[in-house]
Amino acid sequence: MDQDFDRIASSWFAQFSLSLRQQDVPGCVSLFHSSGWLRDLLVFTWNLRTLNGHDQILNYLTSNMKLTTISQLKLSSDDLYFKPSPGDLPGSISSGFTFSTPIGIGRGLFTLTPTDPVSGIWKAFTLLISLDSLNDYEPIGAEQGNYHGNAMCWSEVREQRARVIEANPHVLIVGAGQNGLQVAARFKQMGIPTLLIEKNKRIGDQWRKRYPSLTLHTTKEHHTMLYQPYPETWPRYTPRDKVADWLEQYAVSQDLVVWMQSQPLPTPSYDEQKKEWSVCIGRNGQILTIHPKHIVLATGTLGGAYTPSVEGHSIFNGYTLHSDSYTGGPQFYGKRVVVVGTGNSGADLALDIHVRGAKSVTLLQRSSTCVQSSKTVVEMLDRVWAPDIPTEVADYRAAGTPFNLIKQTLREHKDEYWEKDKELLEGLIKAGLNVDLGPDGSGILPLVSERGGGMDVGCADYVISGKIKFTETGLMLEDGTVLEADVVVFATGFVNIRTVMKEIFGDAIDKAGPVGGVDEEGEVKGAYRSTGHPGLWYAPGDFQLSRFGSRFLAIQLQAIELGYMKQGI
């Protein structure tokens, strides 16, 4: 059977290789199913693109195939994880391959399915190609550990390196959470001098300041850190404080240069001639000026807390807070609490408040809420990020299935997913909650990417419209019902990070374009690719997105330095 996989994959790959060498666009397109997908990460353009169907693929390759030359294509027949083998789709075959371009080394991954049961013709349903490194810019890897014949101790070496970076960082990363740290670790391995700044006192404080019972909703295989997997004894779901402490020691282990209690001051300026920024940093009461070539905003896609204005707030005898300020439930012991908003934060907080002894907890919902059990979500994630699969392999396999295809597939199986969680969903409906599997039935995973955080629009609009009002003792709903409350918690989300960053960067943010959510091709807007403003980049998303996307961000910065890529395209 393995010989059949290899024979079929080799036959298709030989035709594909020939079409690329001859730059035969129609021939290449004919190797795809009419509904096939091509995802290109920096090979034909300096962008992250996903094309679906013959027309899109034809137009894309017609415009861009001649811009580069792909050679030395080789099927990954000897690679344990990428050799020709059964694909995730029923009856499919997947295989990896490698190739060269004039400026670097790339790799790819394709999935073939038969055109019909009898013809024996196989075509590509999905094809991923990516530029993985530039020539002569391979990752540094592990050092020997002795310096100048052991004449210098490690602390001296580290201090010396840090001084050089602090004096002249090529890149400034704003935010030393999981995204900023992973991007910095990647840059360090790629030889890019990088300084991180973080407004908190300690790395990990953005997690420590959240409610104590918080645990990550994904498994450790999904949220492991770049270059540094968790120990075998690590919990399957990581608690808040363990995340915080791991981030802190990660910065030390990866030898990253971080300034704590530091943040950029208004307004950094970009010199078009020198192609560098002038940035004033507020650090522990001092103001320091640095001149990086690039600034990476790694503060996530979420900006400040969004709390809608509610009529009658001034007469309410209790107190209100946003979910972002919630630090734990004991303070609500014996109190009547109303939580406005039924997204993840609202549900998590309601549970925490309840188990901490609140007299009552009421969730206020305006529109339907997407609900899936953690078991169902983890089953989906485990198919890719399994404990026995290396993280880098899992990440690349995941990238091989475009976002819009994932969404389409989940939507087609929505009845099965409803049945899986039927008991949970019907129980919630019986309790009065309006639930669904998302606007189109594709479930919670696409929503995380599509919304990119943001506001709980249903509840927020409901409040803004005046259909909810404060009384002295609680909230009055549109029908006159009064919810008696001592505390009202607004789990109504956050404004986009652009709103906050505009206060610091001014008009540069307008030039940078949107960030967060996905574009029509299913790629995350503004993430790990050109924003439209030279030298200004976003590194948003979860652990996995920054772990994977940081490679392509590093390559683009190197390509600009080498003159391959123009700034701000």
C-alpha positions in Angstrom: 0.0 0.0 0.0 2.9 2.4 0.8 4.1 1.8 -2.8 0.8 2.9 -4.1 0.9 6.1 -2.1 4.4 6.8 -3.3 3.6 6.0 -6.9 0.5 8.2 -7.0 2.3 11.1 -5.2 5.4 10.8 -7.3 3.4 10.8 -10.6 1.5 14.0 -9.7 4.6 15.6 -8.3 6.6 15.0 -11.5 3.9 16.8 -13.5 3.8 19.6 -11.0 7.6 20.0 -11.0 7.7 20.1 -14.8 5.0 22.8 -14.9 6.9 25.0 -12.4 10.3 24.5 -14.2 8.6 25.4 -17.5 6.5 28.2 -15.9 3.5 26.6 -17.5 0.6 28.3 -15.7 -2.3 26.5 -17.4 -0.5 23.1 -17.0 0.0 23.8 -13.3 -3.6 24.9 -12.7 -4.9 21.7 -14.5 -3.3 19.6 -11.7 -5.8 21.1 -9.2 -9.4 20.1 -8.7 -11.7 22.8 -9.9 -12.5 23.6 -6.3 -8.8 23.1 -5.2 -6.8 25.4 -2.9 -3.4 27.0 -3.1 -1.8 28.7 -0.1 1.4 30.6 -0.7 3.5 31.9 2.1 6.1 34.3 0.6 7.1 32.2 -2.4 5.5 34.0 -5.4 4.8 37.3 -3.6 5.9 38.9 -0.3 2.6 38.2 1.2 0.5 35.4 2.8 -2.2 34.4 0.2 -4.8 31.7 -0.2 -6.5 31.1 -3.5 -9.6 28.8 -4.1 -10.7 27.4 -7.5 -9.2 27.4 -11.0 -10.0 31.0 -11.8 -8.3 32.5 -8.7 -5.3 30.2 -8.9 -4.9 30.9 -12.7 -5.0 34.7 -12.2 -2.6 34.5 -9.3 0.0 32.3 -11.0 -0.4 34.3 -14.3 0.6 37.5 -12.4 3.3 36.0 -10.2 4.8 32.7 -11.4 7.4 34.5 -13.5 8.6 36.6 -10.6 10.6 33.7 -9.2 12.2 30.5 -10.3 11.5 27.3 -8.5 14.1 24.5 -8.8 15.5 21.4 -7.1 12.0 20.1 -6.3 12.2 16.9 -4.3 9.5 14.7 -2.8 9.9 14.1 0.9 9.9 10.3 0.5 12.3 9.7 3.4 10.7 12.1 5.9 8.8 10.2 8.6 6.1 12.8 8.9 5.9 14.1 5.3 6.4 11.1 3.1 3.5 10.0 0.9 0.8 8.7 3.2 -3.0 8.7 3.8 -4.2 12.3 4.2 -6.8 13.6 6.6 -9.5 13.6 4.0 -11.1 10.1 3.3 -9.4 8.4 0.4 -6.7 11.1 0.0 -2.9 11.0 -0.2 -0.6 13.7 1.3 3.0 14.4 0.9 5.6 17.0 1.6 8.3 18.3 -0.7 11.3 20.7 -0.7 12.5 23.2 -3.3 14.9 26.1 -3.9 14.4 29.6 -5.3 17.1 32.1 -6.2 17.0 33.6 -2.7 16.2 30.7 -0.4 14.9 27.3 0.5 11.2 26.4 0.6 9.0 23.5 1.3 5.4 22.4 0.5 2.6 20.0 1.3 -0.1 18.7 -1.0 -3.2 16.6 -0.6 -4.4 14.6 -3.6 -7.9 13.1 -4.2 -9.1 11.1 -7.2 -11.2 12.9 -9.8 -13.6 9.9 -9.8 -13.7 6.3 -8.6 -12.5 4.6 -11.8 -10.2 6.9 -13.9 -7.1 6.7 -11.7 -6.5 10.4 -12.1 -5.5 12.2 -9.0 -5.5 16.0 -8.6 -4.5 18.4 -5.8 -7.2 19.4 -3.4 -4.9 21.5 -1.3 -1.3 22.8 -1.9 0.8 24.7 0.6 4.1 26.3 -0.5 6.3 28.4 1.8 9.7 30.1 1.8 11.3 28.8 4.9 14.7 30.5 5.0 16.9 32.8 2.9 20.2 31.7 1.6 23.0 32.0 4.2 20.5 32.9 6.9 19.8 29.6 8.5 18.8 29.6 12.2 21.8 29.9 14.6 20.9 26.8 16.6 22.4 25.8 19.9 25.7 27.3 21.0 28.7 25.4 22.3 28.5 27.1 25.7 32.2 28.0 26.1 33.2 31.5 25.2 36.7 32.7 24.3 38.2 29.4 25.5 36.3 29.7 28.7 38.0 33.1 29.4 34.5 34.7 29.7 31.7 33.5 31.9 28.2 33.3 30.6 27.0 36.3 32.7 29.7 38.5 31.0 28.7 37.2 27.6 25.1 37.9 28.1 25.7 41.4 29.6 27.9 42.3 26.7 25.4 41.1 24.1 22.5 42.9 25.8 24.4 46.2 25.9 25.0 46.0 22.1 21.3 45.3 21.4 20.1 48.0 23.8 22.3 50.6 22.1 21.2 49.7 18.6 18.2 47.4 18.3 17.3 46.5 14.7 13.8 45.7 16.0 11.7 47.0 18.9 8.9 44.6 20.0 6.2 46.3 22.1 4.8 43.7 24.4 6.5 40.8 26.1 3.6 38.4 26.4 3.6 35.0 24.6 3.5 36.6 21.2 6.3 39.1 21.7 8.5 36.5 23.4 8.1 33.9 20.7 8.7 36.5 17.9 11.8 37.7 19.8 13.1 34.2 20.2 12.6 33.5 16.5 14.4 36.8 15.6 17.3 35.9 17.9 17.7 32.6 16.1 17.6 34.3 12.8 20.3 36.8 13.9 18.1 39.9 14.2 19.0 42.1 17.1 15.8 42.7 19.1 14.7 44.6 22.1 11.4 43.9 23.9 9.6 46.4 26.1 6.8 45.5 28.5 4.8 47.9 30.6 4.3 45.4 33.5 6.7 44.9 36.4 7.3 41.2 35.7 7.0 39.1 32.5 3.7 37.2 32.9 1.9 39.8 34.9 -0.7 40.2 32.2 -1.7 36.6 33.2 -1.2 37.0 36.9 -3.6 39.9 37.0 -6.5 37.8 35.6 -8.8 35.8 37.8 -7.0 33.0 39.8 -9.0 30.1 38.5 -8.2 30.8 34.9 -6.9 27.9 32.9 -6.1 27.9 29.1 -8.9 26.3 27.1 -6.6 24.6 24.6 -4.2 21.7 25.4 -0.5 22.1 26.1 0.4 20.6 22.6 -1.5 23.5 21.0 -0.1 26.3 23.2 3.5 25.1 23.6 6.2 27.7 23.2 8.6 28.0 20.2 11.9 26.0 20.8 10.9 25.1 24.3 8.2 22.5 24.9 6.7 21.9 28.3 7.9 19.1 30.5 6.2 15.7 30.2 4.7 16.2 33.6 3.0 19.5 32.6 -0.8 19.7 33.0 -2.9 19.1 29.9 -4.5 22.5 30.5 -2.2 25.2 31.8 -3.3 27.2 34.8 -2.9 31.0 34.9 0.1 31.2 37.2 2.0 28.4 35.4 1.6 30.3 32.2 2.9 33.5 33.8 5.9 31.8 35.4 6.7 29.9 32.2 6.8 33.1 30.2 9.1 34.6 32.7 11.6 31.8 32.6 11.2 31.5 28.8 12.7 35.0 28.4 15.7 33.9 30.5 16.1 30.6 28.8 16.0 32.1 25.3 18.4 34.9 26.4 16.0 37.7 25.3 16.7 41.4 26.1 13.6 42.8 27.8 13.0 46.2 29.4 10.3 46.0 32.1 8.0 48.8 33.2 8.7 50.4 29.8 6.4 51.6 27.0 6.6 53.8 23.9 5.6 57.5 24.4 3.6 59.5 21.8 4.5 60.0 19.0 7.2 57.8 17.3 8.3 59.2 14.0 9.5 57.3 10.9 12.4 58.7 8.8 11.7 57.7 5.1 15.3 58.5 4.1 17.1 56.6 6.9 14.3 54.0 7.0 14.3 54.0 10.8 12.1 55.1 13.7 12.8 57.6 16.4 11.0 56.2 19.5 11.0 57.7 23.0 10.7 55.0 25.7 9.4 55.7 29.2 11.4 53.3 31.4 11.2 53.4 35.2 10.8 57.2 35.2 13.5 57.8 32.5 12.9 58.8 28.9 15.3 57.0 26.5 15.4 57.4 22.7 16.2 54.5 20.3 16.2 54.2 16.5 15.0 50.7 15.4 14.5 49.9 11.8 11.3 48.1 12.7 8.6 48.1 15.4 6.5 45.0 16.0 3.3 45.5 18.0 2.8 42.3 19.9 0.2 43.4 22.4 -2.6 41.3 20.8 -5.6 42.5 18.8 -7.4 43.6 21.9 -7.2 47.1 23.1 -8.9 48.7 26.1 -11.9 47.3 27.8 -15.2 48.3 26.1 -17.9 49.2 28.6 -21.2 50.5 27.1 -22.8 53.6 28.6 -26.0 52.6 30.4 -28.8 55.0 31.3 -29.2 55.5 35.1 -25.7 54.3 36.0 -25.3 57.2 38.5 -28.3 56.1 40.6 -27.2 52.5 41.0 -26.4 51.7 44.6 -24.1 48.8 43.8 -20.9 48.8 41.8 -19.9 47.9 38.3 -16.7 46.6 36.6 -15.5 45.2 33.3 -14.5 41.6 33.0 -10.9 42.8 32.3 -10.8 44.1 35.9 -12.1 40.9 37.5 -9.4 39.4 39.7 -11.5 36.7 41.5 -14.8 35.8 43.0 -14.3 35.9 46.8 -15.2 39.6 46.9 -18.6 38.7 45.6 -19.5 36.2 48.4 -23.1 36.5 49.3 -23.9 39.1 46.6 -26.3 39.2 43.7 -24.3 39.5 40.5 -25.5 40.1 36.9 -23.0 39.4 34.2 -23.7 41.2 30.9 -22.5 39.1 28.0 -22.3 35.4 27.4 -19.1 34.9 25.5 -16.1 33.0 26.9 -15.3 35.7 29.5 -18.9 36.0 30.7 -19.3 32.3 31.1 -16.0 31.8 32.8 -16.6 34.7 35.3 -20.1 33.6 36.0 -18.9 30.1 37.0 -16.0 31.5 39.1 -18.4 33.9 40.9 -20.9 31.2 41.6 -18.3 28.7 43.1 -16.9 31.5 45.2 -20.2 31.8 47.0 -22.3 34.5 45.4 -25.9 34.6 46.4 -27.0 34.5 42.8 -25.5 34.9 39.4 -27.5 35.9 36.3 -26.2 35.9 32.8 -27.7 38.5 30.6 -27.8 37.5 26.9 -29.0 39.6 23.9 -28.3 37.3 20.9 -27.5 33.6 20.4 -24.2 32.4 21.8 -21.9 29.9 20.1 -21.3 27.0 22.5 -19.3 23.8 22.0 -18.0 21.5 24.8 -14.4 21.6 25.6 -14.3 17.8 24.8 -15.5 18.5 21.3 -13.0 21.3 20.7 -10.1 19.3 22.1 -11.0 16.4 19.9 -10.6 18.7 16.9 -7.3 20.1 18.1 -5.9 16.7 19.0 -6.3 15.5 15.4 -3.5 18.0 14.5 -1.6 18.8 17.7 -1.4 15.3 19.0 1.0 14.4 21.9 3.1 12.1 19.7 3.6 14.7 16.8 6.4 17.3 16.9 5.0 20.8 17.2 6.6 22.1 14.1 5.2 19.2 12.1 1.7 19.8 13.5 1.9 23.5 12.8 2.9 22.9 9.2 0.2 20.3 8.6 -2.4 22.8 10.1 -1.2 25.5 7.7 -1.8 23.1 4.8 -5.6 23.3 5.4 -6.7 26.9 4.6 -9.0 28.6 7.1 -11.9 28.9 4.7 -11.7 25.2 3.9 -11.7 24.4 7.6 -14.8 26.6 8.0 -16.5 25.0 5.1 -15.8 21.5 6.3 -17.1 22.2 9.9 -20.2 23.8 8.4 -20.9 20.7 6.4 -20.7 18.6 9.6 -22.7 20.9 11.8 -25.4 18.4 12.5 -22.8 15.9 13.7 -21.3 18.4 16.1 -24.7 19.4 17.4 -25.4 15.7 18.1 -22.1 15.4 19.9 -23.0 18.1 22.3 -26.7 17.6 22.3 -27.0 17.0 26.0 -25.0 20.1 26.9 -26.8 22.3 24.3 -30.3 21.2 25.2 -29.5 21.6 28.9 -28.5 25.2 28.2 -31.6 25.9 26.1 -33.7 24.5 28.9 -32.0 26.9 31.4 -32.9 29.8 29.1 -29.8 30.3 27.1 -30.1 30.9 23.4 -27.3 28.8 21.8 -26.0 27.9 18.3 -22.9 26.7 16.5 -22.1 30.1 15.2 -23.7 32.3 12.5 -23.1 29.7 9.8 -22.9 26.5 12.0 -19.1 26.2 11.7 -18.6 26.3 15.4 -16.4 28.1 17.8 -12.9 27.7 16.3 -13.5 29.8 13.2 -15.2 32.5 15.4 -12.0 32.9 17.4 -10.1 33.9 14.3 -12.9 35.8 12.5 -13.7 38.1 15.4 -10.2 38.5 16.6 -11.6 39.3 20.0 -13.6 42.4 20.0 -16.9 43.4 21.5 -19.9 41.2 22.4 -21.8 43.2 19.9 -25.2 41.7 20.7 -25.2 42.7 24.4 -23.4 46.0 23.7 -25.9 47.1 21.2 -28.8 46.0 23.5 -27.4 48.2 26.3 -26.6 51.2 24.1 -30.1 51.2 22.6 -31.5 52.0 26.0 -33.3 48.7 26.3 -31.3 48.0 29.5 -31.3 50.7 32.3 -30.0 50.9 35.8 -32.3 51.3 38.7 -31.1 52.0 42.3 -31.1 48.3 43.0 -30.2 46.6 39.7 -31.0 46.5 36.0 -34.3 47.1 34.3 -34.9 45.2 31.0 -37.0 46.3 28.0 -40.1 44.5 29.2 -39.9 46.1 32.7 -38.3 43.1 34.4 -35.9 44.2 37.1 -32.8 42.1 37.9 -31.9 42.9 41.5 -28.1 43.2 41.7 -25.3 44.3 44.0 -22.7 44.0 41.3 -22.9 44.2 37.5 -20.0 42.8 35.5 -19.7 43.9 31.8 -18.3 41.0 29.8 -18.7 43.1 26.7 -15.3 42.7 25.1 -12.6 45.2 24.0 -11.9 47.8 21.4 -9.5 46.9 18.7 -5.8 47.4 19.5 -5.6 50.0 16.7 -7.7 52.4 18.9 -5.1 52.2 21.7 -2.1 52.3 19.4 -3.4 55.3 17.5 -3.1 57.3 20.8 0.7 56.5 20.7 1.5 56.2 17.0 -0.9 58.7 15.6 -1.6 58.7 11.8 0.9 55.9 11.3 -1.8 53.5 12.5 -4.2 54.7 9.9 -1.6 53.9 7.2 -1.0 50.5 8.7 -4.5 49.2 7.9 -6.7 46.8 9.9 -5.5 44.0 12.2 -7.4 41.1 13.6 -10.2 39.0 12.1 -9.7 37.4 8.7 -9.8 38.7 5.2 -11.8 37.2 2.3 -9.1 34.6 1.7 -9.1 33.5 5.3 -5.7 35.0 6.2 -5.5 37.0 9.5 -5.6 40.7 8.7 -2.4 42.6 9.2 -0.7 39.7 10.9 3.0 38.7 10.3 3.0 40.5 6.9 3.2 44.0 5.6 0.8 46.4 7.2 1.1 49.1 4.6 3.3 51.3 6.8 7.1 50.8 6.4 8.8 49.3 9.4 5.5 48.7 11.4 4.3 45.2 11.9 1.7 43.3 14.0 2.2 40.0 15.7 -1.2 39.1 17.1 -3.1 35.8 17.7 -2.7 32.9 20.1 0.4 30.9 21.0 0.1 28.8 17.8 -0.2 31.7 15.4 2.8 33.6 16.8 4.8 30.4 17.0 4.2 29.7 13.3 3.9 33.2 11.9 7.1 34.5 13.5 9.2 32.6 10.9 7.6 34.5 8.0 7.9 37.8 9.8 11.6 37.2 10.3 12.1 36.3 6.7 10.4 39.5 5.5 12.6 41.6 7.8 15.7 39.9 6.4 14.5 40.3 2.9 14.0 44.0 3.3 17.6 44.3 4.7 18.9 42.4 1.7 16.9 44.4 -0.8 14.6 41.6 -1.9 11.5 43.1 -0.5 10.3 46.7 -0.6 9.1 48.4 2.6 5.4 49.0 3.1 4.1 47.0 0.1 
